[in-house]
Amino acid sequence: MEVPKFLLGDNTDYPNAIFIVHTEFPRFIINLENDEVEWLEEFSKEDEAELDAETQNVIEAATAFYDREVSRYND
């Protein structure tokens, strides 16, 4: 099965939260309600330097994905 890079999720236990799941390295879930990130990877010290540099980019891409998806619902 091919899985998209980003998945949009919600949960009735968290009525105000909107979750974006990033399925590629570095895998994470971000809650757009409060920008909290849950990493689904364990990182080595070497990975942490790359992660710091890349974190902002992947979070911006996740937010852009959400904006694109919402705009498609509104069309």
Secondary structure, DSSP 8 states (H G I E B T S, - for coil): ----SEEEE--TTSTT--EEEE-SSS-EEEETTTTEEEE-S---HHHHHHHHHHHHHHHHHHHHHHHHHHHHHH-
